Amino acid sequence: MIALLIGGGVSLWFTLLLTPIFIRLFHQLGWGQFIRSDGPQSHHTKRGTATMGGTVVILGTVLGYFLGHLAGGDALTMSGLLVLLMMVGLGFVGFLDDFTKVRRQRSLGLTGWAKILGQVIVAVVFAVLAIWVAGPHGQTAASHFISGVRDIPWLNLFFFGPLIGGILFAIWVTLITVSASNGVNVADGLDGLATGASILALGAFIFIGFWQYNQSCFSLRAVKSACYTTTSPLDLAVVAACISGGLIGFLWWNTSPAQIFLGDTGSLGLGGALAALAILSRTELLLVLIGGLFLIVTGSVIVQRIYFKLTHGKRIFLMSPLHHHFELKGWAEVTVVVRFWIIGGLFVAVGLGVFYLDWISRA
């Protein structure tokens, strides 16, 4: 518990107090945001705003995590380190994309396939470490099963043996990782939107991790009929708290009018962290609800493109992603962001409700 409180606090104060220094540094380096010419005209005033702010959040998270463990005297766990690996790895892919935009002085960075390749590499490395490196009680950080609220017994990916199972697991992890990271990336289009929505989703994993720790099958306090086999659930709550704390401090500077943006560095890293937390907490399919806002926003892009091609140029939305549609309908940017936060919060509440009802039904 000390690691959770200290880690989250350190991360929060790091981003809250030091982000202005990074803003000045990024301006000196010329790391300014480029704006799409076909987007809402009000966004052109944001040109030159410091970007790659995800580096600040990632640094704060890593520092908070290690200092929290040092202060609490707790041992580091493979589960916590894997979440950081996913966040830092995808953050680096996003950094390459952001840096390419800055260097080429345009709003397009890495090609779509180059970005996907980077995400796949990070996801596969994560999958290999998560399923083959044993932790406490001989458990690996991830399980062989596809999970909903907990492992689903009849969805054993290793049913056909370790080789095929390992390949299927790597594919499954890659699918979740690419979907989650791109979902947060697509939502990162308005001041504070992705940051606030991510805080809400990460808050869910703080609760889930702490609840699974109290109801662990290795704990005497647990109700055995409803206990969880998650490896190191408390450390998953700690790392989620560190990321969330860093985002809260960062949101002070990222809210409208934003002085710094997450950039792909932040959005891909956050999406990767959410994917890792879902996989390691055995709540993979529950991420559909917890990250419901990201799913809707990404879905609006997919629907728009499919409809555009099928109807030879017609559109369902004035512009996609969905938040830009409401901007063009005349909603103020802050109004769109706050209402989308409310929607995201409702999805998180439903996801936690499903999680708790599962435990109630078994207890």
C-alpha positions, 0 to 999 in steps of 0.5 A: 500500500505504501508503494502505491501511495508513494509511487502515485504521489511521486509521479503526480508531483513530478509531472505537475511541477516539472512539465513546464520545464519540459515545455520550455525545453521542447520549444527550444528543440522545436518539438511543436505540434503540426495540425491537419489542414483538413481538420477543424479551423479552430485547431490551427491556433494550436500549431507549435504547441509543445508535443511529445509530452508522453515522455514526461508521463513515462518518466514520472511513472518509472520514477514513481514506480521505483521510488514507491518500491524503495520507500515501501521496501517491496520487491519488484515484480515481473508483472509490474516491470512488464507493464512498464516495458509495454508502456516504454516500448510503445512510447518509443515507437510513438516517439519515433513517429513524433520525431519524424513529424518534427523533422519533416515539418509535417503532420505525418510521421511513420507510415502506418505499417512501420508503426504497426511493425513497432507495436507488433515487436513490442507486443511479441517481446511482452508476450514471450516474457509474460508467458514463459518467465515464472514468478511467485508460486511458480506462476507466469505473469500471464495465463494460458487462457483468454480472460473476461472478468477472470480466466475462461477455462474453456478458452485455453490457448495452449490446448494444442501444445506449447508451440501452437499455444505460444503462437496463438498467445502472441497473436492474441496479445498483439491484437489487444496491444495494437487495438488499445494503443491505436484506440488511445491514439485516435482519441488524442485529438482534443485538449485533455481528452485522451489524458482524462479518459485514460485516468478513468480507465487506469483508475479501474485497474487500481481498483481491480488490482487491489481487489484481486490482491485482497481476494487472492487465492494465496491469501487467507482473507479470500473467499476461496470460491471467488478468489483470483489467481492473478500474479502480483495483483497489488503491483499491478495496482501500484503501476496503474496508480503511478501512471494515473498519478502522472496523468493527473499532474500532466492534465494540469498543463494538457487541459484546454488550452493545452500547453503541451500534448501527449503526442504519439509518445504518450497515446501509444504508451498509455494504450500499451499500458492499458493492454498490459494491465488487462492481460496481466490482471486476467480481464482482457475482454473486460477492457472492451467496457473499461476502454469503451470510449476508445472503442467508440472513437476508433469505431467511428473512424472505421465506420466512416471509411467503410461507408465512404468507400461503399457510397463513393464519397458520402460520409456518416459523420462530418469528420472522424474521429467522432469528437471532431464531428461534434466540433464541426456541429458547433460544440465547444471543444471543452464541452466535447471533452467533458461529455466524452469524459462522462461517457468514458466514466460510465463505461468504466463504472459498468466495467467495474460493476460487471467485475464486482457482480462476478465476484458476488455471484461466486462468493 
